[in-house]
Amino acid sequence: MTGGNQLRLSSVIGGTRLGAAILEAHGRGAVVAGTSAGASAAATHMMAFGSSGATPKHRMAQVSVGLGLLVNVVVDQHFEQRTRLGRLLAVVAQSPSLIGLGLDEDTAAVIDGHDVLEVIGRGSVTIVDGADVVTDAYQVTGHKPMMVSNARLHSLPSGYRFDLRARRVLPRDVTVNPRVAQIAQGRIAKMVRQSAAEGRNDRALERRRLRQEDRRASE
């Protein structure tokens, strides 16, 4: 699922036969990938829109229903680049059962069938766990800052893993061949850039196909 507008993605796919087929395929073990808006739309609770900033504030973010592939998770993207820590903290403080995932650009959070997340890419994945959070979010009005205390914050670079069920960081797997990991990261970064480009311009895929045909013809 490409980037663009996550509300458009959820409204076009959600509640349709296509949406049901995606959920069914995912339940059988099929891999479903999303970049930018597509990553946000994959979760049960979707970060629809909001404002940037490092300080959590009331009414800073709007959450709606996503496609339901990731349960009890809310995903935000372009995380470091657009300073979105505040709104992720605000959402988790108001719904402590959720785990917040903030994805940097050129970075992937790969989640397996056991709900273990692995970070791949150039940046980091920020994880906000609000299980023990203390907040005055229910008292704050307007767009004022809210108090958020005792939230657990994890910033995980490439190679680190996190158990979403147990809510804990797992030991880093040092047995992985660094060269293999580098190749895998390069392929994912290329896929993300291509998907993002196609999300911005529906003609990108056709242009790439024509270039490939021209190269084959010249050979």
C-alpha positions in Angstrom: 0.0 0.0 0.0 1.6 3.2 -1.1 1.8 6.7 0.4 -0.6 9.6 0.0 -3.6 10.0 2.2 -4.4 7.3 4.7 -8.0 8.4 5.1 -8.5 7.8 1.4 -6.8 4.4 1.7 -9.0 3.3 4.6 -12.2 4.7 3.0 -11.5 3.0 -0.4 -10.4 -0.4 1.0 -12.0 -0.7 4.4 -15.3 -2.6 4.5 -15.0 -3.8 0.9 -14.4 -7.3 -0.5 -10.8 -6.2 -1.3 -10.3 -5.2 2.4 -11.7 -8.6 3.5 -9.5 -10.4 1.1 -6.4 -8.6 2.3 -7.2 -9.5 5.9 -7.9 -13.1 4.9 -4.6 -13.4 3.0 -2.7 -11.8 5.9 -4.3 -14.4 8.2 -2.9 -17.2 6.0 0.6 -15.7 6.2 0.8 -13.4 3.2 3.0 -10.4 3.7 1.3 -7.0 3.5 3.5 -3.9 3.2 2.7 -0.3 3.5 4.8 2.8 3.1 4.0 6.3 4.5 0.2 6.5 4.5 0.0 2.8 3.8 1.9 2.0 7.0 -0.5 4.1 9.1 -3.6 2.5 7.4 -2.4 -1.0 8.2 -3.2 -0.7 12.0 -6.5 -1.1 13.8 -6.1 2.5 15.1 -5.0 4.8 12.3 -3.2 8.1 12.8 -5.5 10.1 10.4 -3.9 13.5 10.7 -2.4 16.0 13.2 0.1 18.6 13.9 3.9 18.3 14.4 5.9 19.0 17.5 7.8 17.3 20.3 5.3 18.3 23.1 2.1 16.3 23.5 -1.0 18.5 23.3 -4.7 18.0 23.5 -6.4 17.7 20.1 -3.0 17.3 18.5 -3.9 14.2 16.5 -7.0 12.6 15.0 -7.3 8.9 15.1 -9.7 6.8 13.1 -10.3 3.1 12.2 -7.6 1.5 10.1 -7.6 -1.8 8.1 -6.9 -3.9 11.2 -3.8 -5.8 10.1 -1.9 -4.7 13.2 -4.0 -5.1 16.4 -3.7 -2.5 19.2 -1.0 -0.6 17.4 -1.0 3.0 16.0 1.6 3.8 13.4 3.0 7.3 12.5 5.5 7.9 9.7 8.1 10.4 8.6 8.7 10.4 12.4 12.0 12.1 13.0 11.9 14.2 9.8 8.6 15.8 10.7 8.9 15.9 14.5 5.9 13.7 15.3 6.8 12.5 18.8 4.3 14.8 20.5 1.3 13.5 18.7 2.2 9.9 19.2 2.7 10.5 22.9 -0.7 12.2 23.0 -2.5 9.3 21.3 -0.9 6.7 23.5 -1.5 8.7 26.7 -5.2 8.9 25.8 -5.4 5.2 24.9 -2.7 3.4 27.0 -3.7 -0.1 25.6 -2.1 1.0 22.3 1.5 0.7 21.3 2.8 3.6 19.3 5.2 3.0 16.4 7.0 6.0 14.9 8.8 5.1 11.6 11.7 7.2 10.3 12.1 7.6 6.6 14.0 4.8 4.8 13.2 2.5 7.7 11.0 -0.5 8.0 9.4 -2.3 10.9 9.1 -5.9 9.9 6.5 -7.8 12.1 6.3 -11.6 11.9 3.5 -14.0 12.8 4.5 -14.0 16.5 4.2 -10.2 16.7 8.0 -9.7 16.9 9.1 -6.5 15.2 12.5 -6.1 13.6 14.0 -2.8 12.5 15.6 -2.6 9.1 16.9 0.6 7.4 18.9 3.7 7.8 16.9 5.3 10.6 15.1 4.1 13.8 11.7 3.0 15.0 10.4 4.8 18.0 8.1 2.7 20.3 5.9 4.3 22.9 4.4 2.0 25.5 1.7 3.6 27.6 0.9 0.6 29.8 2.0 2.4 33.0 1.4 6.0 31.8 0.1 8.7 34.1 -1.6 11.7 32.4 -4.0 14.6 32.8 -5.2 14.2 29.2 -8.9 13.8 30.4 -8.7 17.2 32.1 -6.9 19.3 29.4 -9.0 21.4 27.1 -8.4 23.3 23.9 -5.0 22.8 22.4 -3.1 23.0 25.6 -0.1 20.8 26.5 -0.9 17.7 28.5 1.1 16.0 31.2 2.4 12.6 30.2 4.5 10.7 32.7 5.9 7.2 33.0 5.5 6.3 29.3 8.2 3.9 28.2 10.1 5.1 25.2 12.3 2.9 23.0 14.4 4.1 20.0 15.5 1.1 18.1 18.0 1.3 15.1 18.5 -1.4 12.5 19.0 -4.9 13.8 17.0 -4.6 17.0 13.8 -6.4 17.7 10.8 -5.8 19.9 8.1 -8.2 21.2 4.8 -6.4 20.8 3.0 -9.0 23.0 5.4 -8.9 25.9 6.2 -5.2 25.3 10.0 -5.7 25.7 13.1 -5.2 23.7 14.7 -8.5 22.6 18.5 -9.2 22.5 20.1 -8.2 19.2 20.7 -11.1 16.8 24.5 -11.0 16.4 24.6 -14.1 14.2 23.2 -12.4 11.2 25.8 -11.9 8.4 26.4 -8.1 8.1 26.7 -8.3 4.3 23.4 -10.2 4.0 21.7 -7.6 6.2 23.1 -4.8 4.2 21.8 -6.2 0.9 18.4 -6.8 2.5 18.3 -3.2 3.8 19.2 -1.9 0.3 16.5 -3.8 -1.3 13.9 -2.6 1.2 15.0 1.0 0.8 14.7 0.7 -3.0 11.2 -0.8 -2.6 10.1 2.0 -0.3 11.4 4.7 -2.6 9.7 3.1 -5.6 6.4 2.7 -3.7 6.5 6.2 -2.5 7.1 7.5 -6.0 4.2 5.5 -7.3 2.0 6.8 -4.6 2.8 10.4 -5.6 2.5 9.7 -9.3 0.3 7.0 -10.8 2.4 7.2 -14.1 5.7 6.2 -12.4 5.2 2.5 -12.8 4.3 2.9 -16.5 7.4 5.1 -17.1 9.7 2.5 -15.4 8.2 -0.3 -17.5 8.8 1.7 -20.7 12.4 2.3 -19.7 13.0 -1.4 -19.1 11.5 -2.2 -22.5 13.8 0.3 -24.1 16.9 -1.2 -22.4 15.9 -4.7 -23.5 15.4 -3.5 -27.1 18.8 -1.7 -27.2 20.5 -4.9 -26.0 
